Amino acid sequence: MDIAAIHGRFVWHELETDDMDAGTAFYTALVGWGTATEDPGSGPYRMFTQDGVAAAGLMDLPDEAKQMGAVPCWLLYVGVEDVDATIAQAEALGATSPIESFDVPTVGRIGLILNPQGAALGLFAPAGDDPPVGPPPGVGTPSWHELATTDYEAALRFYGQLFGWSATEAMDMGGGAIYQLFGLDDGEPLGGIFNKPPEMPVSAWNVYWEVADVDAAAARIPGLGGRILTEPMEVPGGGRIVQGVDAQGAMFSLSSHQV
């Protein structure tokens, strides 16, 4: 896969937390991941691994992020060909970038944008000609991406201009609420966007991690110090999902699909 082929696709997911050891213990027990330690030169960094292949990252929530009011969360990254050019385009469309972009030696360039509704999304341009390859789809890998926002139509217009995303199927959730699926020109769905409920304080992205059995995983959440937000339920397509909050307060979602 060349670098241009990752433009507009989710390429990495990172847990930013205030207790790396507690986060490690929670997700390895919940999802079944292994771990590996990396030294990118900017501070401690840990990998969650699936079958020995890096599946996600884990790091301390930066102090500057805490000062801006950030709390533990999963940060999603979208691949781009040029981080700085993408940030400039995003800012022209009404977004902001709260940090300076930076390079991770031998890995790539990292940036961060807040869309006009305030949802954070990472940007990643790999170093070299070949982007990193994660584990194949299945248990321990991301199955879905979702944005809860204040204006789903405006958000999709923004990302459409930035990444080339376009609306696909729209699902009626009742009461006039719409769950809008989106994807790239190849027709593969990448995720969904919807207007957040009033009780959700901010616009935010969410990733679903595939597990073998959602109900069994959900039963483990309270004992690991987490909290269930929505009980396991079926979703269109035959899968089951559960949403929760980990012991440090980061929201997460799990899915399982019959294959």
MIFI-194632 format. One record per residue: residue number from 1; residue in one letter; x, z, y of N, C-alpha, C in turn. Coordinates in steps of 0.1 Angstrom, whole numbers, plus 5000, padded with zeros to 4 digits. Each point is the difference from the previous one (the first is absolute). Example, Ala and Ser with C-alpha at 12.3 -4.5 7.8 and 13.67 -1.06 7.14 Angstrom:
<rs>
num,residu,n.xx,n.zz,n.yy,ca.xx,ca.zz,ca.yy,c.xx,c.zz,c.yy
1,A,5132,5078,4943,4991,5000,5012,5009,5000,5012
2,S,4996,4993,5011,5009,5000,5011,4992,5008,5011
</rs>
This chain:
<rs>
num,residu,n.xx,n.zz,n.yy,ca.xx,ca.zz,ca.yy,c.xx,c.zz,c.yy
1,M,5008,5000,4988,4992,5000,5012,5009,5000,5013
2,D,4998,4990,5009,5008,5000,5012,4994,5010,5010
3,I,5007,5002,5011,4996,5009,5010,4986,4996,5007
4,A,4999,4987,5002,4987,4995,5006,4988,5004,4992
5,A,5002,5000,4987,4989,5003,4991,4994,5014,5001
6,I,5008,5010,5005,4995,5013,5001,4993,5003,5013
7,H,5000,4990,5010,4994,5002,5013,4985,5003,4998
8,G,4995,5011,5006,4986,5004,4999,4996,5007,4987
9,R,5010,5003,4992,4997,5007,4987,5005,5015,5001
10,F,4993,5009,4993,5004,5013,4999,5012,5001,4991
11,V,5011,5005,5005,5013,5000,4992,5006,5014,4997
12,W,4995,5010,5007,5006,5013,4997,4990,5011,5005
13,H,5001,5012,4994,4991,5011,5003,5009,5013,5000
14,E,4998,5008,5010,5009,5011,5002,4992,5013,5003
15,L,5003,5010,4993,4994,5013,5003,5009,5007,5010
16,E,4995,5003,5012,5007,5008,5010,4993,5014,5000
17,T,5008,5010,4997,4995,5013,4998,5009,5011,5006
18,D,4995,5012,5000,5008,5011,5005,5007,5009,4989
19,D,4998,4995,4988,5007,5007,4989,5002,4990,4988
20,M,5012,4995,5000,5003,4989,4990,4999,5005,4986
21,D,5005,5012,4998,4999,5005,4986,4986,5003,4995
22,A,4992,5005,5009,4986,5002,4996,4993,4987,4998
23,G,5003,4990,5009,4994,4987,4998,5004,4993,4987
24,T,5013,5002,4997,5005,4995,4987,4992,5006,4988
25,A,4999,5013,5000,4994,5007,4989,4985,4996,4999
26,F,4993,4998,5011,4986,4997,5000,4998,4986,4994
27,Y,5007,4990,5005,4997,4986,4995,5006,4996,4987
28,T,5011,5007,4996,5005,4997,4987,4991,5005,4989
29,A,4994,5012,5003,4990,5006,4991,4987,4992,5000
30,L,4996,4995,5012,4987,4994,5001,5000,4985,4995
31,V,5010,4992,5004,5001,4986,4997,5008,4997,4988
32,G,5010,5009,4997,5009,4998,4989,5013,4993,5004
33,W,5003,4999,5013,5012,4994,5004,5013,5008,4996
34,G,5011,4992,4999,5013,5006,5000,5005,5000,5014
35,T,5013,5005,5002,5006,5000,5014,5014,4995,4999
36,A,5005,4996,5012,5014,4996,5002,5003,5003,5014
37,T,5012,5004,5003,5005,5004,5013,5008,4988,5006
38,E,4997,4997,5013,5008,4990,5007,5006,5006,5012
39,D,5010,4994,5006,5007,5004,5012,5001,4988,5009
40,P,4989,4998,5008,5000,4988,5010,5009,5003,5012
41,G,5005,5012,5001,5009,5003,5012,4992,5006,5012
42,S,4987,5001,4998,4992,5006,5011,4993,5013,4996
43,G,5004,5006,4989,4994,5012,4995,4996,4999,4986
44,P,4996,5011,4994,4996,5000,4986,4988,4990,4997
45,Y,5001,4993,4989,4990,4991,4997,4999,5000,4985
46,R,4987,5000,4995,4998,5001,4985,4990,4989,4996
47,M,5002,4995,4989,4992,4989,4994,4991,5006,4989
48,F,4987,4996,5001,4992,5002,4988,5002,4988,4991
49,T,5002,5001,4987,5002,4989,4992,4990,4999,4989
50,Q,4997,4987,4996,4992,4998,4988,5008,4991,4990
51,D,5002,5006,4989,5008,4993,4989,5014,4997,5006
52,G,5005,5009,5008,5014,4998,5005,5001,4991,5012
53,V,4989,4995,5005,5000,4990,5011,4994,5008,5012
54,A,5006,4998,5012,4995,5007,5012,4986,4995,5003
55,A,4990,5009,5001,4986,4997,5003,4996,5005,5014
56,A,5006,5010,5006,4996,5005,5013,5012,5009,5005
57,G,4999,5004,5012,5010,5008,5006,4995,5013,5005
58,L,5009,5010,5003,4996,5013,5004,5011,5005,5009
59,M,4996,5005,5012,5009,5005,5010,4994,5011,5008
60,D,5009,5008,5007,4995,5010,5009,4993,4993,5012
61,L,4989,5005,5005,4994,4995,5012,5009,5002,5012
62,P,5004,4990,5007,5010,5001,5010,4995,5010,5011
63,D,5010,5007,5006,4997,5009,5011,4993,4994,5011
64,E,5004,4987,5004,4994,4994,5011,4986,4996,4997
65,A,4997,4997,4987,4986,4997,4997,4991,5013,5001
66,K,5006,5011,4996,4992,5013,5001,4997,5003,5014
67,Q,5010,4997,5009,4998,5003,5014,4989,4991,5006
68,M,4998,4988,4994,4989,4991,5005,4987,5003,4993
69,G,5000,5011,4992,4987,5004,4993,4998,4995,4986
70,A,5010,4993,4995,4999,4995,4986,4999,5011,4990
71,V,4993,4997,4989,4998,5010,4989,5004,4993,4987
72,P,5002,5007,4989,5004,4994,4988,4990,4988,4996
73,C,5005,4989,4996,4992,4989,4997,5008,4990,4991
74,W,4992,4990,4994,5006,4989,4994,5001,4988,5011
75,L,5012,4995,5001,5002,4989,5010,5002,4987,4992
76,L,4992,4990,5003,5000,4987,4993,5009,4991,5009
77,Y,5007,4991,4993,5008,4990,5006,4996,4986,4996
78,V,5000,4991,5010,4997,4986,4998,5012,4992,5003
79,G,5003,4990,4991,5012,4992,5002,4998,4990,5011
80,V,5011,4998,5007,5000,4990,5011,5014,4993,5000
81,E,5001,4988,5006,5013,4994,5001,5009,5005,5011
82,D,4993,5005,5010,5008,5005,5012,4993,5012,5006
83,V,5005,5012,4997,4993,5013,5005,4999,5000,5015
84,D,5010,4997,5007,4999,5001,5015,4991,4990,5006
85,A,5000,4988,4995,4990,4989,5005,4986,5004,4997
86,T,4998,5006,4988,4986,5005,4996,4996,5011,5009
87,I,5009,5009,5003,4996,5011,5009,4997,4995,5014
88,A,5007,4990,5005,4997,4994,5013,4987,4994,5000
89,Q,4997,4993,4990,4987,4993,4998,4988,5011,5000
90,A,5003,5010,4992,4990,5011,4999,4997,5007,5013
91,E,5011,5002,5008,4998,5007,5013,4992,4991,5009
92,A,5002,4987,4999,4993,4990,5009,4985,5000,4996
93,L,4997,5004,4988,4986,5001,4995,4994,5014,5002
94,G,5007,5009,5006,4994,5013,5003,5005,5011,4992
95,A,5010,4998,4991,5006,5011,4992,5011,5007,5007
96,T,5005,5011,4995,5011,5006,5005,5010,5003,4989
97,S,5013,5002,5003,5010,5003,4990,5007,5013,5004
98,P,4997,5011,4993,5005,5013,5005,5015,5003,4997
99,I,5006,4992,4992,5014,5002,4997,5009,4988,5002
100,E,5013,5001,5001,5009,4989,5001,5002,4994,4985
101,S,4999,4987,4999,5003,4995,4987,5014,5002,4996
102,F,5003,5001,4987,5013,5003,4995,5003,4993,4987
103,D,5013,4999,4997,5005,4994,4988,5004,5010,4990
104,V,4996,4998,4987,5005,5008,4989,5010,4991,4993
105,P,5013,5004,4999,5010,4991,4995,4996,4995,4986
106,T,5002,4987,4998,4998,4993,4987,4985,4999,4996
107,V,4991,5007,5007,4986,5000,4997,4992,4991,5009
108,G,5000,5003,5013,4993,4992,5009,4997,5007,5014
109,R,4992,4994,5008,4996,5005,5013,4986,5006,4999
110,I,4999,5011,5007,4987,5008,5000,4994,5001,5014
111,G,4987,4999,5001,4993,5002,5013,4987,5007,4997
112,L,4993,5004,5011,4988,5007,4999,4991,4995,5011
113,I,4987,4997,4997,4990,4997,5010,4988,5009,4999
114,L,4993,5003,5011,4987,5006,5000,4991,4989,5005
115,N,4990,4996,4992,4991,4990,5005,4991,5005,5012
116,P,4992,4991,5006,4993,5004,5012,4990,5012,4997
117,Q,4997,5002,4987,4991,5012,4997,5009,5012,4996
118,G,5013,4999,5000,5009,5011,4997,5005,5002,4986
119,A,4997,4991,4991,5004,5001,4986,5015,4996,4999
120,A,5008,5008,4993,5014,4997,4998,5002,4991,4988
121,L,5010,4991,5002,5003,4991,4989,5015,4996,5002
122,G,5008,5001,4989,5014,4997,5000,5002,4985,4999
123,L,5011,4995,5005,5005,4986,4998,5013,5000,4994
124,F,5002,4990,4991,5013,5000,4992,5004,4985,4999
125,A,5013,4998,5004,5006,4987,4998,5012,5002,4991
126,P,5001,4995,4988,5011,5003,4991,5013,4994,5005
127,A,5011,5007,4996,5013,4994,5002,5003,4990,4990
128,G,5007,4989,5003,5004,4990,4990,4988,4990,4998
129,D,5002,4992,4990,4990,4990,4997,4989,5004,4990
130,D,5002,5010,4992,4991,5004,4990,4994,5014,5003
131,P,4987,5001,5002,4994,5013,5002,5000,5008,4987
132,P,5000,5014,5001,5000,5008,4988,4987,4998,4992
133,V,5001,5002,4987,4989,4998,4991,4996,5013,4994
134,G,4988,5004,5001,4995,5013,4994,4995,4998,4986
135,P,4995,5010,4994,4995,4999,4986,4988,4991,4999
136,P,4997,4994,4989,4989,4992,4998,4987,5008,5002
137,P,4989,4993,5004,4987,5007,5002,4996,5008,4987
138,G,4995,5012,5003,4996,5009,4989,5000,5014,5004
139,V,5000,5009,4991,5001,5014,5003,5012,5003,5008
140,G,4998,5009,5011,5011,5004,5009,5003,4990,5011
141,T,4992,4990,5001,5002,4990,5011,4987,4999,5009
142,P,5002,4995,5012,4988,4999,5009,4990,4990,4995
143,S,4987,5004,5000,4990,4991,4996,4991,4994,5011
144,W,5000,5007,5012,4991,4997,5011,5005,5006,5013
145,H,4997,4993,5011,5003,5006,5013,4988,4999,5009
146,E,4999,5010,5009,4987,5002,5007,5002,5006,5014
147,L,4994,4995,5009,5000,5005,5014,4987,5005,5004
148,A,5000,5013,5004,4988,5006,5006,5003,5000,5015
149,T,4991,4994,5008,5002,4998,5014,4988,5001,5009
150,T,5001,4998,5013,4989,5002,5009,4993,4986,5002
151,D,5006,4989,4997,4995,4987,5003,5006,4990,4990
152,Y,4994,4999,4988,5006,4992,4989,5001,4985,5004
153,E,4991,4995,5008,5001,4986,5004,5012,4998,5009
154,A,5002,5009,5010,5011,4998,5009,5013,5002,4992
155,A,5001,5010,4991,5012,5002,4992,5003,4988,4992
156,L,4991,4993,4994,5003,4988,4992,5004,4989,5009
157,R,4995,4999,5012,5005,4989,5009,5014,5003,5003
158,F,5004,5012,5003,5013,5004,5003,5010,4996,4989
159,Y,4997,5005,4988,5009,4997,4989,5000,4985,4996
160,G,4989,4994,5002,4999,4985,4997,5010,4993,5009
161,Q,5001,5003,5013,5010,4993,5008,5014,5004,4997
162,L,5002,5013,4995,5013,5005,4998,5006,4995,4986
163,F,4991,5001,4990,5005,4998,4986,4993,4988,4993
164,G,4990,4994,5006,4992,4989,4994,4989,5005,4990
165,W,4996,5012,5001,4989,5005,4992,4987,4994,5005
166,S,4991,4998,4990,4987,4995,5004,4989,5007,4991
167,A,4988,5000,5005,4989,5007,4993,4997,4992,4988
168,T,4997,5007,4989,4995,4994,4988,4985,5005,4998
169,E,4998,5008,4989,4987,5005,4998,4996,5012,5008
170,A,4988,5001,5005,4995,5011,5007,4990,5008,4992
171,M,5002,5012,4998,4991,5008,4991,4992,5010,5009
172,D,4987,5000,4997,4990,5009,5007,5001,5014,4994
173,M,5004,5010,5008,5001,5013,4995,4987,5008,5002
174,G,4990,4994,5007,4988,5006,5003,5000,5006,5014
175,G,4988,5001,5006,4999,5006,5014,5007,4991,5010
176,G,5002,4988,4997,5007,4991,5010,5015,5000,4999
177,A,5006,5008,4991,5014,5001,4999,5005,4988,4991
178,I,5011,4994,5004,5006,4989,4993,5014,5003,4996
179,Y,5003,4997,4987,5014,5001,4995,5005,4986,4999
180,Q,5010,4996,5009,5005,4987,5001,5013,4998,4992
181,L,4999,4991,4990,5013,4997,4993,5008,4990,5007
182,F,5013,5000,4999,5008,4990,5007,5012,4996,4991
183,G,5006,4989,5003,5011,4994,4992,5007,4989,5008
184,L,5009,4994,4993,5008,4989,5005,4994,4987,4995
185,D,5006,4989,5004,4994,4987,4997,4999,4997,4985
186,D,5008,5007,4992,5000,4997,4986,4988,5006,4993
187,G,4991,5007,5007,4988,5005,4995,5001,5013,4993
188,E,5012,5005,4998,5002,5013,4993,4996,5011,5010
189,P,4990,5009,4996,4996,5011,5009,5011,5010,5002
190,L,5003,5005,5012,5010,5010,5002,4995,5014,5003
191,G,4987,5000,5004,4995,5013,5003,4986,4999,5007
192,G,4996,5012,5006,4987,5000,5007,5001,5008,5013
193,I,4991,4997,5009,5000,5007,5013,4985,5004,5003
194,F,4998,5012,5005,4987,5004,5003,5001,5010,5012
195,N,4988,5002,5006,5000,5010,5011,4999,5014,4995
196,K,5009,5008,5004,5001,5014,4995,4988,5009,5003
197,P,4998,5009,4992,4989,5010,5003,5004,5009,5012
198,P,4990,5005,5007,5004,5009,5012,5008,5012,4997
199,E,4999,5005,4987,5008,5012,4997,5015,4997,4997
200,M,5003,4987,4999,5014,4996,4998,5007,5000,5014
201,P,5010,5008,5003,5005,5001,5013,5007,4988,5006
202,V,5007,4992,4992,5008,4989,5006,4999,4988,4990
203,S,5003,4988,5006,5001,4988,4992,5012,5001,4991
204,A,4999,4996,4988,5012,5001,4991,4999,4991,4988
205,W,5012,4996,4995,5001,4992,4988,5001,5009,4988
206,N,4996,4995,4989,5000,5008,4987,5004,4990,4989
207,V,5007,5006,4990,5004,4992,4988,4994,5007,4988
208,Y,4996,4992,4990,4995,5005,4988,5011,4998,4989
209,W,5003,5010,4993,5010,5000,4989,4993,4999,4987
210,E,5004,4991,4991,4994,4998,4987,5004,5011,4991
211,V,4991,5006,4993,5003,5010,4989,4992,4995,4988
212,A,5004,5006,4988,4993,4996,4988,4986,5005,4999
213,D,4997,5012,5006,4987,5006,4999,4997,5008,5013
214,V,4992,4995,5008,4997,5006,5013,4994,5014,4998
215,D,4991,5001,4991,4993,5013,4997,5010,5011,4996
216,A,5009,4996,4991,5010,5010,4995,5010,5003,5012
217,A,5003,4991,5008,5009,5002,5011,4993,5009,5010
218,A,4987,4998,5003,4993,5008,5009,4999,5014,4996
219,A,4999,5002,4987,4999,5014,4995,5013,5008,5002
220,R,5011,4993,5002,5013,5006,5003,5002,5004,5014
221,I,4993,4993,5009,5003,5002,5015,4999,5014,5004
222,P,4989,5008,4998,5000,5014,5005,5011,5008,4995
223,G,5004,4999,4987,5010,5008,4994,5014,4997,5006
224,L,5001,4988,5006,5013,4996,5007,5000,5004,5014
225,G,4990,5006,5005,4999,5005,5014,4994,4990,5009
226,G,4994,4989,4995,4993,4990,5008,4985,5003,5001
227,R,4993,4991,5007,4986,5002,5001,4993,4986,4999
228,I,4989,5000,4993,4992,4987,4998,4991,4998,5012
229,L,5001,4988,5006,4991,4997,5011,4987,4993,4995
230,T,5002,4990,4991,4988,4994,4994,5002,5000,4985
231,E,4990,5004,4993,5000,5002,4985,5002,4986,4994
232,P,5006,4999,4988,5001,4987,4993,4987,4992,5000
233,M,5001,4987,5003,4988,4992,5000,5004,4986,4996
234,E,4990,4992,4996,5002,4986,4996,4999,4992,5013
235,V,5008,4989,5000,5000,4990,5011,4998,4986,4994
236,P,4996,4991,5009,4998,4986,4995,5012,4995,4993
237,G,4998,4993,4989,5011,4994,4992,5003,5008,4988
238,G,4993,5012,4998,5002,5007,4988,5010,5011,5000
239,G,5006,5003,5012,5010,5011,5001,4994,5013,5004
240,R,5008,5010,5000,4996,5013,5004,5011,5005,5010
241,I,4995,5008,5010,5010,5005,5010,4997,5015,5003
242,V,5010,5006,5006,4998,5013,5005,5009,5001,5013
243,Q,4996,5008,5010,5008,5002,5012,5002,5015,5002
244,G,5012,5003,5004,5004,5014,5002,5010,5002,5011
245,V,5004,5013,5001,5011,5004,5010,5010,5008,4992
246,D,5013,4997,5002,5010,5007,4992,5003,5013,5006
247,A,5009,5008,4994,5002,5014,5004,5006,5001,5015
248,Q,5005,4989,5005,5005,5000,5014,4991,4994,5010
249,G,4988,4995,4995,4990,4994,5009,5000,4985,5001
250,A,5008,4993,4992,4999,4985,5000,4989,4995,4992
251,M,4992,4991,5005,4989,4994,4993,5006,4990,4990
252,F,4994,5000,4988,5004,4990,4990,4987,4996,4992
253,S,5001,4988,4993,4990,4995,4992,5005,4996,4986
254,L,4992,5001,4990,5004,4995,4987,4990,4991,4994
255,S,5004,4991,4992,4990,4991,4994,5004,4998,4985
256,S,4990,4996,4992,5003,4995,4986,4991,4989,4997
257,H,5005,4990,4994,4992,4988,4996,5002,4997,4985
258,Q,4989,4996,4994,5000,4995,4986,5006,4986,5000
259,V,5011,4999,4992,5007,4987,4999,4998,4994,4987
</rs>
